[in-house]
Every structure is written in structure tokens, then in C-alpha cells.
């Protein structure tokens, strides 16, 4: 359901929700490695990763984990009434805290940390994002994600 800016302002400091789980399997990791030219053995060679790393096998790229934030956001983040588009504005902080082993399931947890009106028809939102690994206490990644939303009316 679309929200007004005022409704979103009331959500500042609160959790917005959790996405569904996504399996990060070896096929996804390998495809991402080839696409980004990051074919380090810790991502691509399970036998070598088992033998030469403390991870027990291959792990997802940190940037693969980060890239799934877009999928999670589509599921969780509310749209603004009269929104024409939303764009990435950047990140204030990204930390990769725990490796995502091949075959693990991850999901995104979002909070709305800040909302700033940037003139007529724009708001800047800062979201707290934690990407969780099923069965692991520590998150895989935490970030402060900024998005700019463009819309027709501030108080739609």
C-alpha cells in the first residue's frame, strides 16, 4: 500500500519489515563471479575453499550479498503516494560481518532511520539494512542505505 510522506515520517525509528528468504546457491555465486570478474577460489572452487580456508567451502561475494538488497527492498519498502521513481543515492556505511556460505538462506530486515524533505517532490530516506543468515546469530551485512524518491506532491 502506498504511504503519504506524513505516514512515512511517523515510521522513522521503526522497523519496516522482513523480506522473504533467498537461497544463495553455488550457481548464483558462480554466475555473479563470472559477471563481475571476481573468480577468486573462495567463491568458485569448493574443494580448494574447503582445504585452504576456515569457511568450510565456498562463500558468496560480499557484493553479491549487497546486490540482493534491491530484491529485499522491493518486497519490504513502502512506496510513496504519487511516486514517479526511486533511485539509489548511496550508502553511508556498509560492513560485511559474516560470510554467507553456499547454500545458505538470507533475508533483509529494514528500519527507516531518517526521512528528509528535499524540496517540492523529493524525499531522501536513510534505511538501516541488516542482511540475516538463517541459523546464524551475526548478520552477514549491515548498511545505511540512502534512496531519493521523486513524486508529484509532498503531501499526497
One Martini backbone bead per residue (centre of mass of N, CA, C, O) as a GRO file, in nm:
protein
  156
    1UNK     BB    1   0.096   0.036   0.022
    2UNK     BB    2   0.066   0.354  -0.004
    3UNK     BB    3   0.235   0.646   0.123
    4UNK     BB    4   0.271   0.910   0.295
    5UNK     BB    5   0.491   1.121   0.420
    6UNK     BB    6   0.365   1.131   0.701
    7UNK     BB    7   0.359   0.824   0.744
    8UNK     BB    8   0.666   0.791   0.721
    9UNK     BB    9   0.753   0.980   0.951
   10UNK     BB   10   0.620   0.784   1.169
   11UNK     BB   11   0.850   0.548   1.099
   12UNK     BB   12   1.071   0.668   1.231
   13UNK     BB   13   1.258   0.423   1.414
   14UNK     BB   14   1.135   0.179   1.252
   15UNK     BB   15   1.030  -0.112   1.152
   16UNK     BB   16   0.931  -0.242   0.824
   17UNK     BB   17   1.076  -0.534   0.773
   18UNK     BB   18   1.069  -0.855   0.607
   19UNK     BB   19   1.187  -1.068   0.400
   20UNK     BB   20   1.238  -1.313   0.216
   21UNK     BB   21   1.395  -1.589   0.135
   22UNK     BB   22   1.730  -1.663  -0.001
   23UNK     BB   23   1.913  -1.868  -0.201
   24UNK     BB   24   2.271  -1.913  -0.192
   25UNK     BB   25   2.405  -2.057  -0.450
   26UNK     BB   26   2.648  -2.166  -0.660
   27UNK     BB   27   2.524  -2.059  -0.918
   28UNK     BB   28   2.507  -1.765  -0.825
   29UNK     BB   29   2.804  -1.723  -0.752
   30UNK     BB   30   2.926  -1.792  -1.027
   31UNK     BB   31   2.773  -1.583  -1.196
   32UNK     BB   32   2.880  -1.337  -1.041
   33UNK     BB   33   3.181  -1.387  -1.087
   34UNK     BB   34   3.171  -1.367  -1.395
   35UNK     BB   35   3.034  -1.085  -1.422
   36UNK     BB   36   3.270  -0.942  -1.216
   37UNK     BB   37   3.558  -1.094  -1.221
   38UNK     BB   38   3.523  -1.270  -0.938
   39UNK     BB   39   3.724  -1.578  -0.924
   40UNK     BB   40   3.781  -1.657  -0.655
   41UNK     BB   41   3.813  -1.953  -0.488
   42UNK     BB   42   3.614  -1.887  -0.245
   43UNK     BB   43   3.371  -1.893  -0.475
   44UNK     BB   44   3.450  -2.143  -0.705
   45UNK     BB   45   3.624  -2.362  -0.512
   46UNK     BB   46   3.533  -2.594  -0.295
   47UNK     BB   47   3.779  -2.772  -0.240
   48UNK     BB   48   3.976  -2.540  -0.180
   49UNK     BB   49   3.807  -2.396   0.038
   50UNK     BB   50   3.814  -2.637   0.234
   51UNK     BB   51   4.139  -2.655   0.250
   52UNK     BB   52   4.217  -2.309   0.269
   53UNK     BB   53   3.974  -2.242   0.468
   54UNK     BB   54   3.746  -2.151   0.739
   55UNK     BB   55   3.453  -2.198   0.578
   56UNK     BB   56   3.399  -2.502   0.441
   57UNK     BB   57   3.379  -2.333   0.170
   58UNK     BB   58   3.201  -2.156  -0.018
   59UNK     BB   59   3.142  -1.803  -0.083
   60UNK     BB   60   2.998  -1.516  -0.099
   61UNK     BB   61   2.993  -1.224  -0.214
   62UNK     BB   62   2.952  -0.925  -0.080
   63UNK     BB   63   2.819  -0.795  -0.341
   64UNK     BB   64   2.596  -1.001  -0.361
   65UNK     BB   65   2.460  -0.945  -0.099
   66UNK     BB   66   2.410  -0.644  -0.160
   67UNK     BB   67   2.242  -0.682  -0.430
   68UNK     BB   68   1.988  -0.815  -0.277
   69UNK     BB   69   1.860  -0.556  -0.158
   70UNK     BB   70   1.668  -0.490  -0.389
   71UNK     BB   71   1.479  -0.730  -0.353
   72UNK     BB   72   1.405  -0.671  -0.058
   73UNK     BB   73   1.290  -0.383  -0.100
   74UNK     BB   74   1.051  -0.453  -0.284
   75UNK     BB   75   0.904  -0.614  -0.050
   76UNK     BB   76   0.917  -0.380   0.196
   77UNK     BB   77   0.911  -0.103   0.080
   78UNK     BB   78   0.743   0.176   0.064
   79UNK     BB   79   0.543   0.369  -0.115
   80UNK     BB   80   0.479   0.674  -0.254
   81UNK     BB   81   0.257   0.881  -0.312
   82UNK     BB   82   0.309   0.974  -0.640
   83UNK     BB   83   0.531   0.806  -0.738
   84UNK     BB   84   0.779   0.791  -0.999
   85UNK     BB   85   1.062   0.745  -0.836
   86UNK     BB   86   1.356   0.551  -0.741
   87UNK     BB   87   1.692   0.608  -0.605
   88UNK     BB   88   2.003   0.573  -0.563
   89UNK     BB   89   2.233   0.756  -0.328
   90UNK     BB   90   2.364   0.546  -0.123
   91UNK     BB   91   2.622   0.505   0.135
   92UNK     BB   92   2.736   0.537   0.472
   93UNK     BB   93   2.738   0.214   0.536
   94UNK     BB   94   2.945  -0.089   0.514
   95UNK     BB   95   2.924  -0.429   0.652
   96UNK     BB   96   3.104  -0.738   0.668
   97UNK     BB   97   3.046  -0.992   0.922
   98UNK     BB   98   2.948  -1.257   0.750
   99UNK     BB   99   2.962  -1.531   0.583
  100UNK     BB  100   2.812  -1.676   0.288
  101UNK     BB  101   2.727  -1.979   0.239
  102UNK     BB  102   2.671  -2.211   0.038
  103UNK     BB  103   2.310  -2.261   0.066
  104UNK     BB  104   2.215  -2.024   0.206
  105UNK     BB  105   1.987  -1.817   0.381
  106UNK     BB  106   1.850  -1.490   0.307
  107UNK     BB  107   1.764  -1.160   0.453
  108UNK     BB  108   1.579  -0.856   0.498
  109UNK     BB  109   1.617  -0.577   0.729
  110UNK     BB  110   1.414  -0.285   0.800
  111UNK     BB  111   1.474   0.062   0.862
  112UNK     BB  112   1.371   0.393   0.945
  113UNK     BB  113   1.599   0.654   1.021
  114UNK     BB  114   1.539   0.871   0.779
  115UNK     BB  115   1.367   1.187   0.679
  116UNK     BB  116   1.402   1.414   0.394
  117UNK     BB  117   1.312   1.707   0.272
  118UNK     BB  118   1.391   1.821  -0.086
  119UNK     BB  119   1.156   1.955  -0.163
  120UNK     BB  120   0.955   1.954  -0.415
  121UNK     BB  121   0.925   1.605  -0.486
  122UNK     BB  122   1.134   1.515  -0.241
  123UNK     BB  123   1.301   1.232  -0.077
  124UNK     BB  124   1.519   1.136   0.185
  125UNK     BB  125   1.627   0.806   0.268
  126UNK     BB  126   1.720   0.618   0.564
  127UNK     BB  127   1.833   0.285   0.586
  128UNK     BB  128   1.830   0.008   0.772
  129UNK     BB  129   2.043  -0.279   0.700
  130UNK     BB  130   1.990  -0.634   0.744
  131UNK     BB  131   2.161  -0.932   0.666
  132UNK     BB  132   2.041  -1.249   0.709
  133UNK     BB  133   2.120  -1.571   0.846
  134UNK     BB  134   2.020  -1.871   0.867
  135UNK     BB  135   2.129  -1.977   1.189
  136UNK     BB  136   2.271  -1.690   1.237
  137UNK     BB  137   2.345  -1.439   1.450
  138UNK     BB  138   2.508  -1.292   1.254
  139UNK     BB  139   2.525  -1.078   1.024
  140UNK     BB  140   2.640  -1.036   0.708
  141UNK     BB  141   2.507  -0.737   0.688
  142UNK     BB  142   2.550  -0.378   0.715
  143UNK     BB  143   2.351  -0.071   0.650
  144UNK     BB  144   2.333   0.263   0.503
  145UNK     BB  145   2.059   0.352   0.302
  146UNK     BB  146   2.011   0.563   0.022
  147UNK     BB  147   1.712   0.735  -0.098
  148UNK     BB  148   1.547   0.877  -0.379
  149UNK     BB  149   1.229   1.038  -0.400
  150UNK     BB  150   0.992   1.083  -0.659
  151UNK     BB  151   0.720   1.325  -0.680
  152UNK     BB  152   0.436   1.531  -0.709
  153UNK     BB  153   0.354   1.529  -0.390
  154UNK     BB  154   0.420   1.578  -0.062
  155UNK     BB  155   0.086   1.561   0.040
  156UNK     BB  156  -0.075   1.300  -0.092
   0.00000   0.00000   0.00000
